[in-house]
Amino acid sequence: MTLRHERPERHTINIRKGDQVKIIAGRDAGKTGRVLSINAKNNTVVVEHAFIIKRHTRPNPGKNIKGGIVEKEGSINVSNVMVVCPSCGKQTRLGHNVLPDGTKVRACRHCNTTLEK
């Protein structure tokens, strides 16, 4: 039983903005793209050229917005995407390595190279 004042358990998201990811589940499974934004509260990410939704917008001359049907990217749950390693090119889970100077960096589980630039 959860009480009203308790917050739901939140996990950290290892995926960052600008990462190359592959969609592993859903209607766009198999597509790859770059992460455009992350919503940690809803546990979702927006991936470039994936999960395209159509939004019907009204024209607003004050804001210089044309009306019509606008196609834009929708959000996908973080559990449905995997990071693609830039060095080996495989989709991978992320591990962590501690560098000699004490900083913790994300690493590929396949080839053990760091994902940080």
DRENGUNU-899636 format. One record per residue (C-alpha): residue number from 0; residue in three letters; x negated, y negated, z. Coordinates in steps of 0.001 Angstrom, whole numbers, plus 500000, padded with zeros to 6 digits. Layout:
<pt resi="NUM" resn="ALA" X="X" Y="Y" Z="Z"/>
...
// end
This chain:
<pt resi="0" resn="MET" X="500000" Y="500000" Z="500000"/>
<pt resi="1" resn="THR" X="498592" Y="496617" Z="499058"/>
<pt resi="2" resn="LEU" X="499454" Y="493557" Z="501012"/>
<pt resi="3" resn="ARG" X="500387" Y="490322" Z="499362"/>
<pt resi="4" resn="HIS" X="497176" Y="488499" Z="500295"/>
<pt resi="5" resn="GLU" X="494819" Y="491239" Z="499043"/>
<pt resi="6" resn="ARG" X="493143" Y="490655" Z="495714"/>
<pt resi="7" resn="PRO" X="492814" Y="493442" Z="493158"/>
<pt resi="8" resn="GLU" X="489371" Y="495020" Z="492928"/>
<pt resi="9" resn="ARG" X="487252" Y="493390" Z="490228"/>
<pt resi="10" resn="HIS" X="484225" Y="494918" Z="488551"/>
<pt resi="11" resn="THR" X="481322" Y="493064" Z="487009"/>
<pt resi="12" resn="ILE" X="481256" Y="492872" Z="483223"/>
<pt resi="13" resn="ASN" X="477872" Y="493804" Z="481747"/>
<pt resi="14" resn="ILE" X="478816" Y="492534" Z="478293"/>
<pt resi="15" resn="ARG" X="477789" Y="488941" Z="477583"/>
<pt resi="16" resn="LYS" X="478763" Y="486311" Z="475063"/>
<pt resi="17" resn="GLY" X="476819" Y="486805" Z="471832"/>
<pt resi="18" resn="ASP" X="476293" Y="490567" Z="472282"/>
<pt resi="19" resn="GLN" X="476864" Y="492834" Z="469285"/>
<pt resi="20" resn="VAL" X="479568" Y="495345" Z="470229"/>
<pt resi="21" resn="LYS" X="481408" Y="498258" Z="468617"/>
<pt resi="22" resn="ILE" X="485099" Y="498863" Z="469255"/>
<pt resi="23" resn="ILE" X="485613" Y="502461" Z="470356"/>
<pt resi="24" resn="ALA" X="489384" Y="502559" Z="470928"/>
<pt resi="25" resn="GLY" X="492525" Y="500899" Z="469615"/>
<pt resi="26" resn="ARG" X="493707" Y="499911" Z="466171"/>
<pt resi="27" resn="ASP" X="490319" Y="498409" Z="465185"/>
<pt resi="28" resn="ALA" X="488228" Y="501373" Z="466364"/>
<pt resi="29" resn="GLY" X="484911" Y="501608" Z="464517"/>
<pt resi="30" resn="LYS" X="484546" Y="497881" Z="463771"/>
<pt resi="31" resn="THR" X="481532" Y="495974" Z="465023"/>
<pt resi="32" resn="GLY" X="481276" Y="492285" Z="465823"/>
<pt resi="33" resn="ARG" X="479841" Y="489613" Z="468072"/>
<pt resi="34" resn="VAL" X="481443" Y="488734" Z="471424"/>
<pt resi="35" resn="LEU" X="482929" Y="485226" Z="471193"/>
<pt resi="36" resn="SER" X="484268" Y="484891" Z="474743"/>
<pt resi="37" resn="ILE" X="484778" Y="486846" Z="477952"/>
<pt resi="38" resn="ASN" X="487624" Y="486641" Z="480456"/>
<pt resi="39" resn="ALA" X="486399" Y="488294" Z="483665"/>
<pt resi="40" resn="LYS" X="489699" Y="487726" Z="485471"/>
<pt resi="41" resn="ASN" X="491698" Y="489743" Z="482897"/>
<pt resi="42" resn="ASN" X="488750" Y="492063" Z="482109"/>
<pt resi="43" resn="THR" X="488935" Y="491257" Z="478376"/>
<pt resi="44" resn="VAL" X="486624" Y="490128" Z="475571"/>
<pt resi="45" resn="VAL" X="487241" Y="488444" Z="472213"/>
<pt resi="46" resn="VAL" X="485286" Y="490053" Z="469363"/>
<pt resi="47" resn="GLU" X="484575" Y="488329" Z="466045"/>
<pt resi="48" resn="HIS" X="486732" Y="489627" Z="463129"/>
<pt resi="49" resn="ALA" X="488498" Y="492211" Z="465308"/>
<pt resi="50" resn="PHE" X="492058" Y="492532" Z="466630"/>
<pt resi="51" resn="ILE" X="493360" Y="489774" Z="464341"/>
<pt resi="52" resn="ILE" X="496731" Y="488414" Z="465468"/>
<pt resi="53" resn="LYS" X="499068" Y="486057" Z="463618"/>
<pt resi="54" resn="ARG" X="500277" Y="483008" Z="465465"/>
<pt resi="55" resn="HIS" X="503104" Y="480852" Z="464123"/>
<pt resi="56" resn="THR" X="502226" Y="477208" Z="464799"/>
<pt resi="57" resn="ARG" X="504218" Y="474036" Z="464350"/>
<pt resi="58" resn="PRO" X="502669" Y="471090" Z="462572"/>
<pt resi="59" resn="ASN" X="501438" Y="468346" Z="464898"/>
<pt resi="60" resn="PRO" X="500334" Y="465236" Z="462999"/>
<pt resi="61" resn="GLY" X="499112" Y="463591" Z="466225"/>
<pt resi="62" resn="LYS" X="496501" Y="466303" Z="466745"/>
<pt resi="63" resn="ASN" X="495954" Y="466803" Z="463002"/>
<pt resi="64" resn="ILE" X="497227" Y="470410" Z="463126"/>
<pt resi="65" resn="LYS" X="498787" Y="471927" Z="460037"/>
<pt resi="66" resn="GLY" X="501735" Y="474218" Z="460560"/>
<pt resi="67" resn="GLY" X="502091" Y="477766" Z="459310"/>
<pt resi="68" resn="ILE" X="500823" Y="481197" Z="460171"/>
<pt resi="69" resn="VAL" X="497340" Y="481097" Z="461708"/>
<pt resi="70" resn="GLU" X="495217" Y="484243" Z="462021"/>
<pt resi="71" resn="LYS" X="492886" Y="484417" Z="465006"/>
<pt resi="72" resn="GLU" X="491091" Y="486976" Z="467144"/>
<pt resi="73" resn="GLY" X="492928" Y="488481" Z="470089"/>
<pt resi="74" resn="SER" X="491462" Y="489807" Z="473303"/>
<pt resi="75" resn="ILE" X="490451" Y="493439" Z="473813"/>
<pt resi="76" resn="ASN" X="489930" Y="495248" Z="477109"/>
<pt resi="77" resn="VAL" X="486274" Y="495627" Z="478069"/>
<pt resi="78" resn="SER" X="486684" Y="499408" Z="478386"/>
<pt resi="79" resn="ASN" X="487416" Y="499612" Z="474634"/>
<pt resi="80" resn="VAL" X="484064" Y="498160" Z="473498"/>
<pt resi="81" resn="MET" X="480449" Y="499329" Z="473750"/>
<pt resi="82" resn="VAL" X="477264" Y="497312" Z="473301"/>
<pt resi="83" resn="VAL" X="475202" Y="498092" Z="470180"/>
<pt resi="84" resn="CYS" X="471465" Y="498195" Z="470908"/>
<pt resi="85" resn="PRO" X="469572" Y="495801" Z="468580"/>
<pt resi="86" resn="SER" X="466459" Y="498001" Z="468432"/>
<pt resi="87" resn="CYS" X="467855" Y="501522" Z="467918"/>
<pt resi="88" resn="GLY" X="471250" Y="500504" Z="466453"/>
<pt resi="89" resn="LYS" X="473249" Y="502962" Z="468576"/>
<pt resi="90" resn="GLN" X="476276" Y="502156" Z="470707"/>
<pt resi="91" resn="THR" X="475186" Y="502551" Z="474295"/>
<pt resi="92" resn="ARG" X="476063" Y="502183" Z="477923"/>
<pt resi="93" resn="LEU" X="473964" Y="499624" Z="479713"/>
<pt resi="94" resn="GLY" X="471387" Y="500435" Z="482349"/>
<pt resi="95" resn="HIS" X="469293" Y="498057" Z="484388"/>
<pt resi="96" resn="ASN" X="465521" Y="497793" Z="484719"/>
<pt resi="97" resn="VAL" X="463567" Y="495723" Z="487203"/>
<pt resi="98" resn="LEU" X="460632" Y="493891" Z="485637"/>
<pt resi="99" resn="PRO" X="457305" Y="493484" Z="487470"/>
<pt resi="100" resn="ASP" X="458186" Y="489872" Z="488357"/>
<pt resi="101" resn="GLY" X="461337" Y="491118" Z="490145"/>
<pt resi="102" resn="THR" X="464004" Y="490114" Z="487616"/>
<pt resi="103" resn="LYS" X="466734" Y="492607" Z="486770"/>
<pt resi="104" resn="VAL" X="467440" Y="493006" Z="483024"/>
<pt resi="105" resn="ARG" X="469943" Y="495016" Z="480992"/>
<pt resi="106" resn="ALA" X="468470" Y="497979" Z="479126"/>
<pt resi="107" resn="CYS" X="469568" Y="500490" Z="476476"/>
<pt resi="108" resn="ARG" X="470198" Y="503993" Z="477834"/>
<pt resi="109" resn="HIS" X="468917" Y="505626" Z="474611"/>
<pt resi="110" resn="CYS" X="465638" Y="503854" Z="473858"/>
<pt resi="111" resn="ASN" X="465117" Y="502073" Z="477218"/>
<pt resi="112" resn="THR" X="464377" Y="498678" Z="475616"/>
<pt resi="113" resn="THR" X="465640" Y="495475" Z="477223"/>
<pt resi="114" resn="LEU" X="468586" Y="493640" Z="475657"/>
<pt resi="115" resn="GLU" X="467548" Y="490205" Z="476906"/>
<pt resi="116" resn="LYS" X="466110" Y="487727" Z="474443"/>
// end
